[in-house]
Amino acid sequence: MGLNLVVVPFFYWLDKRKARLQAAIRIPEAVLHCLSFSGGAASALICQKRFHHKTSKQGFRRTTWGALIFNAALFYGFFYGLPFIKIPAW
């Protein structure tokens, strides 16, 4: 939860700020994708829209949506279990 609420918006804001200032060292897209795939995809999509950041890059947006689907499947599997995994009764 902390990843969604604090870390992801901070990284998106920081990268957008560096882009505006034309800073030499920016946050790599791989870092933003790693944050998305590790539970921050929903926040990443909100930040993309809020900060108008990385919205024109279709590949980046597709990967973020893929991360959201991955996060949803992971959370579903965690909270409801995976129906195809049979746990034997001891």
Distance bins in CASP14 RR format, pairs under 12 A and 6 or more apart:
PFRMAT RR
TARGET T0000
AUTHOR 0000-0000-0000
RMODE 2
METHOD distances of the structure
MODEL  1
1 7 0 0 0 0 0 1 0 0 0 0 0
1 8 0 0 0 0 0 1 0 0 0 0 0
1 39 0 0 0 0 1 0 0 0 0 0 0
1 40 0 0 0 0 1 0 0 0 0 0 0
1 42 0 0 0 0 0 1 0 0 0 0 0
1 43 0 0 0 0 1 0 0 0 0 0 0
1 75 0 0 0 0 0 1 0 0 0 0 0
2 8 0 0 0 0 1 0 0 0 0 0 0
2 9 0 0 0 0 0 1 0 0 0 0 0
2 10 0 0 0 0 0 1 0 0 0 0 0
2 35 0 0 0 0 0 1 0 0 0 0 0
2 38 0 0 0 0 0 1 0 0 0 0 0
2 39 0 0 0 0 1 0 0 0 0 0 0
2 40 0 0 0 0 1 0 0 0 0 0 0
2 42 0 0 0 0 0 1 0 0 0 0 0
2 43 0 0 0 0 1 0 0 0 0 0 0
3 9 0 0 0 0 0 1 0 0 0 0 0
3 10 0 0 0 0 0 1 0 0 0 0 0
3 11 0 0 0 0 0 1 0 0 0 0 0
3 34 0 0 0 0 0 1 0 0 0 0 0
3 35 1 0 0 1 0 0 0 0 0 0 0
3 36 0 0 0 0 1 0 0 0 0 0 0
3 37 0 0 0 0 0 1 0 0 0 0 0
3 38 1 0 0 1 0 0 0 0 0 0 0
3 39 1 0 1 0 0 0 0 0 0 0 0
3 40 1 0 1 0 0 0 0 0 0 0 0
3 41 0 0 0 0 1 0 0 0 0 0 0
3 42 0 0 0 0 0 1 0 0 0 0 0
3 43 1 0 0 1 0 0 0 0 0 0 0
3 44 0 0 0 0 0 1 0 0 0 0 0
3 71 0 0 0 0 0 1 0 0 0 0 0
4 10 0 0 0 0 0 1 0 0 0 0 0
4 11 0 0 0 0 0 1 0 0 0 0 0
4 12 0 0 0 0 0 1 0 0 0 0 0
4 35 0 0 0 0 1 0 0 0 0 0 0
4 36 0 0 0 0 0 1 0 0 0 0 0
4 38 0 0 0 0 0 1 0 0 0 0 0
4 39 1 0 0 1 0 0 0 0 0 0 0
4 40 1 0 1 0 0 0 0 0 0 0 0
4 41 0 0 0 0 1 0 0 0 0 0 0
4 42 1 0 0 1 0 0 0 0 0 0 0
4 43 1 0 1 0 0 0 0 0 0 0 0
4 44 0 0 0 0 1 0 0 0 0 0 0
4 45 0 0 0 0 0 1 0 0 0 0 0
4 46 0 0 0 0 1 0 0 0 0 0 0
4 47 0 0 0 0 0 1 0 0 0 0 0
4 67 0 0 0 0 0 1 0 0 0 0 0
4 68 0 0 0 0 0 1 0 0 0 0 0
4 71 0 0 0 0 1 0 0 0 0 0 0
4 75 0 0 0 0 0 1 0 0 0 0 0
5 39 0 0 0 0 0 1 0 0 0 0 0
5 40 0 0 0 0 1 0 0 0 0 0 0
5 42 0 0 0 0 0 1 0 0 0 0 0
5 43 1 0 0 1 0 0 0 0 0 0 0
5 46 0 0 0 0 0 1 0 0 0 0 0
5 47 0 0 0 0 0 1 0 0 0 0 0
6 12 0 0 0 0 0 1 0 0 0 0 0
6 13 0 0 0 0 0 1 0 0 0 0 0
6 35 0 0 0 0 0 1 0 0 0 0 0
6 40 0 0 0 0 0 1 0 0 0 0 0
6 43 0 0 0 0 1 0 0 0 0 0 0
6 47 0 0 0 0 0 1 0 0 0 0 0
7 13 0 0 0 0 0 1 0 0 0 0 0
7 14 0 0 0 0 0 1 0 0 0 0 0
7 27 0 0 0 0 0 1 0 0 0 0 0
7 31 0 0 0 0 0 1 0 0 0 0 0
7 32 0 0 0 0 0 1 0 0 0 0 0
7 34 0 0 0 0 0 1 0 0 0 0 0
7 35 1 0 0 1 0 0 0 0 0 0 0
7 36 0 0 0 0 0 1 0 0 0 0 0
7 38 0 0 0 0 1 0 0 0 0 0 0
7 39 0 0 0 0 1 0 0 0 0 0 0
7 40 1 0 0 1 0 0 0 0 0 0 0
7 43 0 0 0 0 1 0 0 0 0 0 0
7 44 0 0 0 0 0 1 0 0 0 0 0
7 47 0 0 0 0 0 1 0 0 0 0 0
8 14 0 0 0 0 0 1 0 0 0 0 0
8 15 0 0 0 0 0 1 0 0 0 0 0
8 27 0 0 0 0 0 1 0 0 0 0 0
8 31 0 0 0 0 0 1 0 0 0 0 0
8 32 0 0 0 0 1 0 0 0 0 0 0
8 33 0 0 0 0 0 1 0 0 0 0 0
8 34 0 0 0 0 0 1 0 0 0 0 0
8 35 1 0 1 0 0 0 0 0 0 0 0
8 36 1 0 0 1 0 0 0 0 0 0 0
8 37 0 0 0 0 0 1 0 0 0 0 0
8 38 0 0 0 0 1 0 0 0 0 0 0
8 39 0 0 0 0 1 0 0 0 0 0 0
8 40 1 0 1 0 0 0 0 0 0 0 0
8 41 0 0 0 0 1 0 0 0 0 0 0
8 42 0 0 0 0 1 0 0 0 0 0 0
8 43 1 0 1 0 0 0 0 0 0 0 0
8 44 1 0 1 0 0 0 0 0 0 0 0
8 45 0 0 0 0 1 0 0 0 0 0 0
8 46 0 0 0 0 1 0 0 0 0 0 0
8 47 1 0 0 1 0 0 0 0 0 0 0
8 48 0 0 0 0 0 1 0 0 0 0 0
8 50 0 0 0 0 0 1 0 0 0 0 0
8 51 0 0 0 0 0 1 0 0 0 0 0
8 53 0 0 0 0 0 1 0 0 0 0 0
8 64 0 0 0 0 0 1 0 0 0 0 0
8 67 0 0 0 0 0 1 0 0 0 0 0
8 71 0 0 0 0 0 1 0 0 0 0 0
9 15 0 0 0 0 0 1 0 0 0 0 0
9 16 0 0 0 0 0 1 0 0 0 0 0
9 32 0 0 0 0 0 1 0 0 0 0 0
9 35 0 0 0 0 0 1 0 0 0 0 0
9 40 0 0 0 0 1 0 0 0 0 0 0
9 42 0 0 0 0 0 1 0 0 0 0 0
9 43 1 0 0 1 0 0 0 0 0 0 0
9 44 0 0 0 0 1 0 0 0 0 0 0
9 45 0 0 0 0 0 1 0 0 0 0 0
9 46 1 0 0 1 0 0 0 0 0 0 0
9 47 1 0 1 0 0 0 0 0 0 0 0
9 48 0 0 0 0 0 1 0 0 0 0 0
9 49 0 0 0 0 0 1 0 0 0 0 0
9 50 0 0 0 0 1 0 0 0 0 0 0
9 51 0 0 0 0 1 0 0 0 0 0 0
9 53 0 0 0 0 0 1 0 0 0 0 0
10 16 0 0 0 0 0 1 0 0 0 0 0
10 17 0 0 0 0 0 1 0 0 0 0 0
10 27 0 0 0 0 0 1 0 0 0 0 0
10 31 0 0 0 0 0 1 0 0 0 0 0
10 32 0 0 0 0 0 1 0 0 0 0 0
10 35 0 0 0 0 1 0 0 0 0 0 0
10 40 0 0 0 0 0 1 0 0 0 0 0
10 43 0 0 0 0 0 1 0 0 0 0 0
10 44 0 0 0 0 0 1 0 0 0 0 0
10 47 0 0 0 0 1 0 0 0 0 0 0
10 51 0 0 0 0 0 1 0 0 0 0 0
11 17 0 0 0 0 0 1 0 0 0 0 0
11 18 0 0 0 0 0 1 0 0 0 0 0
11 26 0 0 0 0 0 1 0 0 0 0 0
11 27 1 0 1 0 0 0 0 0 0 0 0
11 28 0 0 0 0 0 1 0 0 0 0 0
11 29 0 0 0 0 0 1 0 0 0 0 0
11 30 0 0 0 0 0 1 0 0 0 0 0
11 31 1 0 0 1 0 0 0 0 0 0 0
11 32 1 0 0 1 0 0 0 0 0 0 0
11 33 0 0 0 0 0 1 0 0 0 0 0
11 34 0 0 0 0 0 1 0 0 0 0 0
11 35 1 0 0 1 0 0 0 0 0 0 0
11 36 0 0 0 0 0 1 0 0 0 0 0
11 38 0 0 0 0 0 1 0 0 0 0 0
11 40 0 0 0 0 0 1 0 0 0 0 0
11 43 0 0 0 0 1 0 0 0 0 0 0
11 44 0 0 0 0 1 0 0 0 0 0 0
11 47 0 0 0 0 1 0 0 0 0 0 0
11 48 0 0 0 0 0 1 0 0 0 0 0
11 51 0 0 0 0 0 1 0 0 0 0 0
11 53 0 0 0 0 0 1 0 0 0 0 0
11 54 0 0 0 0 0 1 0 0 0 0 0
12 18 0 0 0 0 0 1 0 0 0 0 0
12 19 0 0 0 0 0 1 0 0 0 0 0
12 26 0 0 0 0 0 1 0 0 0 0 0
12 27 0 0 0 0 1 0 0 0 0 0 0
12 29 0 0 0 0 0 1 0 0 0 0 0
12 31 0 0 0 0 0 1 0 0 0 0 0
12 32 1 0 0 1 0 0 0 0 0 0 0
12 35 0 0 0 0 1 0 0 0 0 0 0
12 36 0 0 0 0 0 1 0 0 0 0 0
12 40 0 0 0 0 0 1 0 0 0 0 0
12 43 0 0 0 0 1 0 0 0 0 0 0
12 44 1 0 0 1 0 0 0 0 0 0 0
12 45 0 0 0 0 0 1 0 0 0 0 0
12 46 0 0 0 0 1 0 0 0 0 0 0
12 47 1 1 0 0 0 0 0 0 0 0 0
12 48 1 0 0 1 0 0 0 0 0 0 0
12 49 0 0 0 0 0 1 0 0 0 0 0
12 50 0 0 0 0 1 0 0 0 0 0 0
12 51 1 0 1 0 0 0 0 0 0 0 0
12 52 0 0 0 0 0 1 0 0 0 0 0
12 53 1 0 1 0 0 0 0 0 0 0 0
12 54 0 0 0 0 1 0 0 0 0 0 0
12 55 0 0 0 0 0 1 0 0 0 0 0
12 60 0 0 0 0 0 1 0 0 0 0 0
12 64 0 0 0 0 0 1 0 0 0 0 0
13 19 0 0 0 0 0 1 0 0 0 0 0
13 20 0 0 0 0 0 1 0 0 0 0 0
13 27 0 0 0 0 0 1 0 0 0 0 0
13 32 0 0 0 0 0 1 0 0 0 0 0
13 43 0 0 0 0 0 1 0 0 0 0 0
13 44 0 0 0 0 0 1 0 0 0 0 0
13 46 0 0 0 0 0 1 0 0 0 0 0
13 47 1 0 0 1 0 0 0 0 0 0 0
13 48 0 0 0 0 0 1 0 0 0 0 0
13 50 0 0 0 0 1 0 0 0 0 0 0
13 51 1 0 0 1 0 0 0 0 0 0 0
13 52 0 0 0 0 0 1 0 0 0 0 0
13 53 0 0 0 0 1 0 0 0 0 0 0
14 20 0 0 0 0 0 1 0 0 0 0 0
14 21 0 0 0 0 0 1 0 0 0 0 0
14 23 0 0 0 0 1 0 0 0 0 0 0
14 25 0 0 0 0 0 1 0 0 0 0 0
14 26 0 0 0 0 1 0 0 0 0 0 0
14 27 1 0 0 1 0 0 0 0 0 0 0
14 31 0 0 0 0 0 1 0 0 0 0 0
14 32 0 0 0 0 0 1 0 0 0 0 0
14 35 0 0 0 0 0 1 0 0 0 0 0
14 47 0 0 0 0 0 1 0 0 0 0 0
14 51 0 0 0 0 0 1 0 0 0 0 0
14 53 0 0 0 0 0 1 0 0 0 0 0
15 21 0 0 0 0 0 1 0 0 0 0 0
15 23 0 0 0 0 1 0 0 0 0 0 0
15 25 0 0 0 0 0 1 0 0 0 0 0
15 26 1 0 1 0 0 0 0 0 0 0 0
15 27 1 0 1 0 0 0 0 0 0 0 0
15 28 0 0 0 0 1 0 0 0 0 0 0
15 29 0 0 0 0 1 0 0 0 0 0 0
15 31 0 0 0 0 1 0 0 0 0 0 0
15 32 1 0 0 1 0 0 0 0 0 0 0
15 35 0 0 0 0 0 1 0 0 0 0 0
15 44 0 0 0 0 0 1 0 0 0 0 0
15 47 0 0 0 0 1 0 0 0 0 0 0
15 48 0 0 0 0 0 1 0 0 0 0 0
15 51 0 0 0 0 1 0 0 0 0 0 0
15 53 1 0 0 1 0 0 0 0 0 0 0
15 54 0 0 0 0 1 0 0 0 0 0 0
15 60 0 0 0 0 0 1 0 0 0 0 0
16 23 0 0 0 0 0 1 0 0 0 0 0
16 26 0 0 0 0 1 0 0 0 0 0 0
16 27 0 0 0 0 1 0 0 0 0 0 0
16 32 0 0 0 0 0 1 0 0 0 0 0
16 47 0 0 0 0 1 0 0 0 0 0 0
16 48 0 0 0 0 1 0 0 0 0 0 0
16 50 0 0 0 0 1 0 0 0 0 0 0
16 51 1 0 1 0 0 0 0 0 0 0 0
16 52 1 0 0 1 0 0 0 0 0 0 0
16 53 1 0 1 0 0 0 0 0 0 0 0
16 54 0 0 0 0 1 0 0 0 0 0 0
16 55 0 0 0 0 0 1 0 0 0 0 0
17 23 0 0 0 0 1 0 0 0 0 0 0
17 26 0 0 0 0 1 0 0 0 0 0 0
17 27 0 0 0 0 0 1 0 0 0 0 0
17 51 0 0 0 0 1 0 0 0 0 0 0
17 53 0 0 0 0 1 0 0 0 0 0 0
18 24 0 0 0 0 1 0 0 0 0 0 0
18 25 1 0 0 1 0 0 0 0 0 0 0
18 26 1 0 1 0 0 0 0 0 0 0 0
18 27 1 0 0 1 0 0 0 0 0 0 0
18 28 0 0 0 0 0 1 0 0 0 0 0
18 51 0 0 0 0 0 1 0 0 0 0 0
18 53 0 0 0 0 0 1 0 0 0 0 0
19 25 0 0 0 0 0 1 0 0 0 0 0
19 26 1 0 0 1 0 0 0 0 0 0 0
19 27 0 0 0 0 1 0 0 0 0 0 0
19 29 0 0 0 0 0 1 0 0 0 0 0
19 51 0 0 0 0 1 0 0 0 0 0 0
19 52 0 0 0 0 0 1 0 0 0 0 0
19 53 1 0 0 1 0 0 0 0 0 0 0
19 54 0 0 0 0 1 0 0 0 0 0 0
19 56 0 0 0 0 0 1 0 0 0 0 0
20 26 0 0 0 0 0 1 0 0 0 0 0
20 51 0 0 0 0 0 1 0 0 0 0 0
20 52 0 0 0 0 0 1 0 0 0 0 0
20 53 0 0 0 0 1 0 0 0 0 0 0
25 31 0 0 0 0 0 1 0 0 0 0 0
26 32 0 0 0 0 0 1 0 0 0 0 0
26 53 0 0 0 0 0 1 0 0 0 0 0
26 54 0 0 0 0 0 1 0 0 0 0 0
27 33 0 0 0 0 0 1 0 0 0 0 0
27 34 0 0 0 0 0 1 0 0 0 0 0
27 35 0 0 0 0 1 0 0 0 0 0 0
27 53 0 0 0 0 0 1 0 0 0 0 0
27 54 0 0 0 0 0 1 0 0 0 0 0
28 34 0 0 0 0 1 0 0 0 0 0 0
28 35 0 0 0 0 0 1 0 0 0 0 0
28 60 0 0 0 0 0 1 0 0 0 0 0
29 35 0 0 0 0 0 1 0 0 0 0 0
29 36 0 0 0 0 0 1 0 0 0 0 0
29 44 0 0 0 0 0 1 0 0 0 0 0
29 53 0 0 0 0 0 1 0 0 0 0 0
29 54 1 0 0 1 0 0 0 0 0 0 0
29 57 0 0 0 0 1 0 0 0 0 0 0
29 59 0 0 0 0 1 0 0 0 0 0 0
29 60 1 0 0 1 0 0 0 0 0 0 0
29 61 0 0 0 0 0 1 0 0 0 0 0
29 63 0 0 0 0 1 0 0 0 0 0 0
29 64 0 0 0 0 0 1 0 0 0 0 0
30 36 0 0 0 0 0 1 0 0 0 0 0
30 37 0 0 0 0 0 1 0 0 0 0 0
30 60 0 0 0 0 0 1 0 0 0 0 0
30 63 0 0 0 0 0 1 0 0 0 0 0
31 37 0 0 0 0 0 1 0 0 0 0 0
31 38 0 0 0 0 0 1 0 0 0 0 0
31 44 0 0 0 0 0 1 0 0 0 0 0
32 38 0 0 0 0 0 1 0 0 0 0 0
32 40 0 0 0 0 1 0 0 0 0 0 0
32 41 0 0 0 0 0 1 0 0 0 0 0
32 43 0 0 0 0 0 1 0 0 0 0 0
32 44 1 0 0 1 0 0 0 0 0 0 0
32 45 0 0 0 0 0 1 0 0 0 0 0
32 47 0 0 0 0 1 0 0 0 0 0 0
32 48 0 0 0 0 1 0 0 0 0 0 0
32 51 0 0 0 0 0 1 0 0 0 0 0
32 53 0 0 0 0 1 0 0 0 0 0 0
32 54 1 0 0 1 0 0 0 0 0 0 0
32 57 0 0 0 0 0 1 0 0 0 0 0
32 60 1 0 0 1 0 0 0 0 0 0 0
32 61 0 0 0 0 0 1 0 0 0 0 0
32 63 0 0 0 0 1 0 0 0 0 0 0
32 64 0 0 0 0 1 0 0 0 0 0 0
32 67 0 0 0 0 1 0 0 0 0 0 0
33 39 0 0 0 0 0 1 0 0 0 0 0
33 40 0 0 0 0 0 1 0 0 0 0 0
33 41 0 0 0 0 1 0 0 0 0 0 0
33 44 0 0 0 0 1 0 0 0 0 0 0
33 54 0 0 0 0 0 1 0 0 0 0 0
33 57 0 0 0 0 0 1 0 0 0 0 0
33 59 0 0 0 0 0 1 0 0 0 0 0
33 60 1 0 0 1 0 0 0 0 0 0 0
33 61 0 0 0 0 0 1 0 0 0 0 0
33 62 0 0 0 0 0 1 0 0 0 0 0
33 63 1 0 1 0 0 0 0 0 0 0 0
33 64 1 0 0 1 0 0 0 0 0 0 0
33 65 0 0 0 0 0 1 0 0 0 0 0
33 66 0 0 0 0 1 0 0 0 0 0 0
33 67 1 0 0 1 0 0 0 0 0 0 0
33 68 0 0 0 0 0 1 0 0 0 0 0
33 70 0 0 0 0 0 1 0 0 0 0 0
34 40 0 0 0 0 1 0 0 0 0 0 0
34 41 0 0 0 0 0 1 0 0 0 0 0
34 44 0 0 0 0 0 1 0 0 0 0 0
34 63 0 0 0 0 0 1 0 0 0 0 0
34 64 0 0 0 0 0 1 0 0 0 0 0
34 67 0 0 0 0 1 0 0 0 0 0 0
35 41 0 0 0 0 1 0 0 0 0 0 0
35 42 0 0 0 0 0 1 0 0 0 0 0
35 43 0 0 0 0 1 0 0 0 0 0 0
35 44 1 0 0 1 0 0 0 0 0 0 0
35 45 0 0 0 0 0 1 0 0 0 0 0
35 47 0 0 0 0 0 1 0 0 0 0 0
35 63 0 0 0 0 0 1 0 0 0 0 0
35 64 0 0 0 0 1 0 0 0 0 0 0
35 67 0 0 0 0 1 0 0 0 0 0 0
35 71 0 0 0 0 0 1 0 0 0 0 0
36 42 0 0 0 0 1 0 0 0 0 0 0
36 43 0 0 0 0 1 0 0 0 0 0 0
36 44 1 0 1 0 0 0 0 0 0 0 0
36 45 0 0 0 0 1 0 0 0 0 0 0
36 46 0 0 0 0 0 1 0 0 0 0 0
36 47 0 0 0 0 0 1 0 0 0 0 0
36 48 0 0 0 0 1 0 0 0 0 0 0
36 54 0 0 0 0 0 1 0 0 0 0 0
36 60 0 0 0 0 1 0 0 0 0 0 0
36 61 0 0 0 0 0 1 0 0 0 0 0
36 62 0 0 0 0 0 1 0 0 0 0 0
36 63 1 0 0 1 0 0 0 0 0 0 0
36 64 1 0 1 0 0 0 0 0 0 0 0
36 65 0 0 0 0 1 0 0 0 0 0 0
36 66 0 0 0 0 1 0 0 0 0 0 0
36 67 1 1 0 0 0 0 0 0 0 0 0
36 68 1 0 0 1 0 0 0 0 0 0 0
36 69 0 0 0 0 0 1 0 0 0 0 0
36 70 0 0 0 0 1 0 0 0 0 0 0
36 71 1 0 0 1 0 0 0 0 0 0 0
37 44 0 0 0 0 1 0 0 0 0 0 0
37 63 0 0 0 0 1 0 0 0 0 0 0
37 64 0 0 0 0 1 0 0 0 0 0 0
37 65 0 0 0 0 0 1 0 0 0 0 0
37 66 0 0 0 0 1 0 0 0 0 0 0
37 67 1 0 1 0 0 0 0 0 0 0 0
37 68 0 0 0 0 1 0 0 0 0 0 0
37 69 0 0 0 0 0 1 0 0 0 0 0
37 70 1 0 0 1 0 0 0 0 0 0 0
37 71 1 0 0 1 0 0 0 0 0 0 0
37 73 0 0 0 0 0 1 0 0 0 0 0
37 74 0 0 0 0 1 0 0 0 0 0 0
38 44 0 0 0 0 0 1 0 0 0 0 0
38 67 0 0 0 0 1 0 0 0 0 0 0
38 70 0 0 0 0 1 0 0 0 0 0 0
38 71 0 0 0 0 1 0 0 0 0 0 0
38 74 0 0 0 0 1 0 0 0 0 0 0
39 45 0 0 0 0 0 1 0 0 0 0 0
39 64 0 0 0 0 0 1 0 0 0 0 0
39 66 0 0 0 0 0 1 0 0 0 0 0
39 67 1 0 0 1 0 0 0 0 0 0 0
39 68 0 0 0 0 1 0 0 0 0 0 0
39 69 0 0 0 0 0 1 0 0 0 0 0
39 70 0 0 0 0 1 0 0 0 0 0 0
39 71 1 0 1 0 0 0 0 0 0 0 0
39 72 0 0 0 0 0 1 0 0 0 0 0
39 73 0 0 0 0 0 1 0 0 0 0 0
39 74 1 0 0 1 0 0 0 0 0 0 0
39 75 0 0 0 0 1 0 0 0 0 0 0
39 78 0 0 0 0 0 1 0 0 0 0 0
40 46 0 0 0 0 1 0 0 0 0 0 0
40 47 0 0 0 0 1 0 0 0 0 0 0
40 48 0 0 0 0 0 1 0 0 0 0 0
40 64 0 0 0 0 1 0 0 0 0 0 0
40 66 0 0 0 0 0 1 0 0 0 0 0
40 67 1 0 0 1 0 0 0 0 0 0 0
40 68 0 0 0 0 1 0 0 0 0 0 0
40 70 0 0 0 0 0 1 0 0 0 0 0
40 71 1 0 0 1 0 0 0 0 0 0 0
40 72 0 0 0 0 0 1 0 0 0 0 0
40 74 0 0 0 0 0 1 0 0 0 0 0
40 75 0 0 0 0 0 1 0 0 0 0 0
41 47 0 0 0 0 0 1 0 0 0 0 0
41 48 0 0 0 0 0 1 0 0 0 0 0
41 61 0 0 0 0 0 1 0 0 0 0 0
41 63 0 0 0 0 1 0 0 0 0 0 0
41 64 1 0 0 1 0 0 0 0 0 0 0
41 65 1 0 0 1 0 0 0 0 0 0 0
41 66 1 0 0 1 0 0 0 0 0 0 0
41 67 1 1 0 0 0 0 0 0 0 0 0
41 68 1 1 0 0 0 0 0 0 0 0 0
41 69 0 0 0 0 1 0 0 0 0 0 0
41 70 1 0 0 1 0 0 0 0 0 0 0
41 71 1 0 1 0 0 0 0 0 0 0 0
41 72 0 0 0 0 1 0 0 0 0 0 0
41 73 0 0 0 0 0 1 0 0 0 0 0
41 74 0 0 0 0 0 1 0 0 0 0 0
41 75 0 0 0 0 0 1 0 0 0 0 0
42 48 0 0 0 0 0 1 0 0 0 0 0
42 49 0 0 0 0 0 1 0 0 0 0 0
42 64 0 0 0 0 1 0 0 0 0 0 0
42 65 0 0 0 0 0 1 0 0 0 0 0
42 66 0 0 0 0 0 1 0 0 0 0 0
42 67 0 0 0 0 1 0 0 0 0 0 0
42 68 1 0 0 1 0 0 0 0 0 0 0
42 69 0 0 0 0 0 1 0 0 0 0 0
42 70 0 0 0 0 0 1 0 0 0 0 0
42 71 1 0 0 1 0 0 0 0 0 0 0
42 72 0 0 0 0 1 0 0 0 0 0 0
42 75 0 0 0 0 0 1 0 0 0 0 0
43 49 0 0 0 0 0 1 0 0 0 0 0
43 50 0 0 0 0 1 0 0 0 0 0 0
43 51 0 0 0 0 0 1 0 0 0 0 0
43 64 0 0 0 0 0 1 0 0 0 0 0
43 67 0 0 0 0 0 1 0 0 0 0 0
43 68 0 0 0 0 1 0 0 0 0 0 0
43 71 0 0 0 0 0 1 0 0 0 0 0
44 50 0 0 0 0 0 1 0 0 0 0 0
44 51 0 0 0 0 0 1 0 0 0 0 0
44 53 0 0 0 0 1 0 0 0 0 0 0
44 54 0 0 0 0 1 0 0 0 0 0 0
44 55 0 0 0 0 0 1 0 0 0 0 0
44 60 0 0 0 0 1 0 0 0 0 0 0
44 61 0 0 0 0 1 0 0 0 0 0 0
44 63 0 0 0 0 1 0 0 0 0 0 0
44 64 1 0 1 0 0 0 0 0 0 0 0
44 65 0 0 0 0 1 0 0 0 0 0 0
44 66 0 0 0 0 0 1 0 0 0 0 0
44 67 1 0 0 1 0 0 0 0 0 0 0
44 68 0 0 0 0 1 0 0 0 0 0 0
44 71 0 0 0 0 1 0 0 0 0 0 0
45 51 0 0 0 0 0 1 0 0 0 0 0
45 53 0 0 0 0 0 1 0 0 0 0 0
45 54 0 0 0 0 0 1 0 0 0 0 0
45 55 0 0 0 0 0 1 0 0 0 0 0
45 60 0 0 0 0 0 1 0 0 0 0 0
45 61 0 0 0 0 1 0 0 0 0 0 0
45 62 0 0 0 0 0 1 0 0 0 0 0
45 63 0 0 0 0 0 1 0 0 0 0 0
45 64 1 0 1 0 0 0 0 0 0 0 0
45 65 1 0 0 1 0 0 0 0 0 0 0
45 66 0 0 0 0 0 1 0 0 0 0 0
45 67 0 0 0 0 1 0 0 0 0 0 0
45 68 1 0 0 1 0 0 0 0 0 0 0
45 69 0 0 0 0 0 1 0 0 0 0 0
45 71 0 0 0 0 0 1 0 0 0 0 0
46 53 0 0 0 0 0 1 0 0 0 0 0
46 64 0 0 0 0 0 1 0 0 0 0 0
46 68 0 0 0 0 0 1 0 0 0 0 0
47 53 1 0 0 1 0 0 0 0 0 0 0
47 54 0 0 0 0 1 0 0 0 0 0 0
47 55 0 0 0 0 0 1 0 0 0 0 0
47 64 0 0 0 0 1 0 0 0 0 0 0
48 54 1 0 1 0 0 0 0 0 0 0 0
48 55 1 0 1 0 0 0 0 0 0 0 0
48 56 0 0 0 0 0 1 0 0 0 0 0
48 57 0 0 0 0 1 0 0 0 0 0 0
48 59 0 0 0 0 0 1 0 0 0 0 0
48 60 0 0 0 0 1 0 0 0 0 0 0
48 61 1 0 0 1 0 0 0 0 0 0 0
48 62 0 0 0 0 0 1 0 0 0 0 0
48 63 0 0 0 0 0 1 0 0 0 0 0
48 64 1 0 0 1 0 0 0 0 0 0 0
48 65 0 0 0 0 0 1 0 0 0 0 0
48 67 0 0 0 0 0 1 0 0 0 0 0
48 68 0 0 0 0 0 1 0 0 0 0 0
49 55 1 0 0 1 0 0 0 0 0 0 0
49 61 0 0 0 0 0 1 0 0 0 0 0
49 64 0 0 0 0 0 1 0 0 0 0 0
53 60 0 0 0 0 1 0 0 0 0 0 0
53 61 0 0 0 0 0 1 0 0 0 0 0
53 64 0 0 0 0 0 1 0 0 0 0 0
54 60 1 0 1 0 0 0 0 0 0 0 0
54 61 1 0 0 1 0 0 0 0 0 0 0
54 62 0 0 0 0 0 1 0 0 0 0 0
54 63 0 0 0 0 1 0 0 0 0 0 0
54 64 0 0 0 0 1 0 0 0 0 0 0
55 61 1 0 0 1 0 0 0 0 0 0 0
55 64 0 0 0 0 0 1 0 0 0 0 0
57 63 0 0 0 0 1 0 0 0 0 0 0
57 64 0 0 0 0 1 0 0 0 0 0 0
58 64 0 0 0 0 0 1 0 0 0 0 0
58 65 0 0 0 0 0 1 0 0 0 0 0
59 65 0 0 0 0 1 0 0 0 0 0 0
59 66 0 0 0 0 0 1 0 0 0 0 0
59 67 0 0 0 0 0 1 0 0 0 0 0
60 66 0 0 0 0 0 1 0 0 0 0 0
60 67 0 0 0 0 0 1 0 0 0 0 0
61 67 0 0 0 0 0 1 0 0 0 0 0
61 68 0 0 0 0 0 1 0 0 0 0 0
62 68 0 0 0 0 0 1 0 0 0 0 0
62 69 0 0 0 0 0 1 0 0 0 0 0
63 69 0 0 0 0 0 1 0 0 0 0 0
63 70 0 0 0 0 0 1 0 0 0 0 0
64 70 0 0 0 0 0 1 0 0 0 0 0
64 71 0 0 0 0 0 1 0 0 0 0 0
65 71 0 0 0 0 0 1 0 0 0 0 0
65 72 0 0 0 0 0 1 0 0 0 0 0
66 72 0 0 0 0 1 0 0 0 0 0 0
66 73 0 0 0 0 1 0 0 0 0 0 0
66 74 0 0 0 0 0 1 0 0 0 0 0
67 73 0 0 0 0 0 1 0 0 0 0 0
67 74 0 0 0 0 0 1 0 0 0 0 0
68 74 0 0 0 0 0 1 0 0 0 0 0
68 75 0 0 0 0 0 1 0 0 0 0 0
69 75 0 0 0 0 0 1 0 0 0 0 0
69 76 0 0 0 0 0 1 0 0 0 0 0
70 76 0 0 0 0 0 1 0 0 0 0 0
70 77 0 0 0 0 0 1 0 0 0 0 0
71 77 0 0 0 0 0 1 0 0 0 0 0
71 78 0 0 0 0 0 1 0 0 0 0 0
72 78 0 0 0 0 0 1 0 0 0 0 0
72 79 0 0 0 0 0 1 0 0 0 0 0
72 80 0 0 0 0 0 1 0 0 0 0 0
73 79 0 0 0 0 0 1 0 0 0 0 0
73 80 0 0 0 0 0 1 0 0 0 0 0
73 81 0 0 0 0 0 1 0 0 0 0 0
73 82 0 0 0 0 1 0 0 0 0 0 0
74 80 0 0 0 0 0 1 0 0 0 0 0
74 81 0 0 0 0 0 1 0 0 0 0 0
74 82 0 0 0 0 0 1 0 0 0 0 0
75 81 0 0 0 0 0 1 0 0 0 0 0
76 82 0 0 0 0 1 0 0 0 0 0 0
76 83 0 0 0 0 0 1 0 0 0 0 0
77 83 0 0 0 0 1 0 0 0 0 0 0
77 84 0 0 0 0 0 1 0 0 0 0 0
77 85 0 0 0 0 1 0 0 0 0 0 0
81 87 0 0 0 0 1 0 0 0 0 0 0
END
